[in-house]
């Protein structure tokens, strides 16, 4: 596999200043690229947001933000492959 997801973590998050129920943040993603026997790690910071109808726990917010970032990484990997 030329690109492998190594690590994913929420680095910052906060309530949107104008849109009620929206949380914005950044997720740090580390992708490992394997090419001709060499491996290179790429650290990406992906801006994401999630919308909630009601108050959620910190864990639920983190999971929603990471899932958004994972979907973006999946599309990126498809385009690179």
N, C-alpha and C positions, 0 to 999 in steps of 0.2 A: 504494500500500500504506500503510495508516494507521500501522503499527508495523513498524520495521525494526531488526534486530539489527546494531548498529554495532561493538561490541567485547565480548569475553569473555575473562576471565583468572582464574586461581586466585590468591586473595589470601592464603589461609592454609590449612594442612593439617597434620594430626597423626594419629598412631595413636590409635584409640579406647582409653581406659584399661582397659576390661574385656573387650571383644570382640576376640578374636584374628583378625587378617586384615582388620579393618575400618579404613578411613581416613575421617576426617571433615574437613570444611573449609568454606570459604566461597568462592564464585565471584562476581566482580564482572561485571555485565552492563550494557551501555549500550544502551538502546532509544531509537530516534528516532521520535517521533510526528509525523505530518503531518496537520494539520487545517486546512482552509480556507486553504491556502497558507502556513501558519505551521508551523515545525518546532520541536519541543521535545525535548531529550535528557533521559532519565530514567536515573539510575544506581541499580541494584538490587544488593543483596548477598544471594545465595541460599545458605542452608545446605544442604549436600549430603553424601552419604556413598557409599562404594563398598566392596564386599566382595571380597577376593582369597583364593583357595585357597593361593597361594604368593607368595613375595616378587616384587615387580614393580619396574621401573625408575621413577625420578621422572617421566619423560615419560609412561609408561603410567598412572601414578596421576593426573597432571594431566589427561590425556585423558579418563579415566573420570569424574573429577569434572566436567569441562566438559560432557561428554555428558549427564550427569544434569541439570545446570543448563539445558542447551539443551532437553531434553525438558520441563522445567518451564516454560520461556519459551514453547515451542510451545503448551502447554496454555493458558497465560495469554493469548497472542495470539488463540487460537481463541475464548476466552471474551469477550475485548474486541471482537472483530470481529463 
